[in-house]
Amino acid sequence: MNQLVLSARIAEAKALRYTPAGLPAIDLLLDHESEALEAGQQRQVKVEVKAVAFGATAETLARQAVGTAFRFTGFIAAARGGKHPVLHIQSFQQESNS
């Protein structure tokens, strides 16, 4: 199974674009901070995640303010022509504690 749920803030949002097939798309950089228990120790976790969304999800994300916190759900895939993972956002909802 390839599913990821990530609470993060939009750190950067590029302009809404369209694929050659005419599908709306947006590229994002998400900023995540949390604490996790690892091997019995608390660990600070800070990570930036590249993300992309298509269709109505992309159109809605294009209207959101940078810095807004959401819970993103999607899957991980390699960037086109690359090896690095990108979160493909399938849905999102605003975090209640943002």
Secondary structure, 3 states (H helix, E strand, C coil): CCCEEEEEEEEEECCCEECCCCCEEEEEEEEEEEEEEECCEEEEEEEEEEEEEEHHHHHHHCCCCCCCEEEEEEEEEECCCCCCEEEEEEEEEECCCC
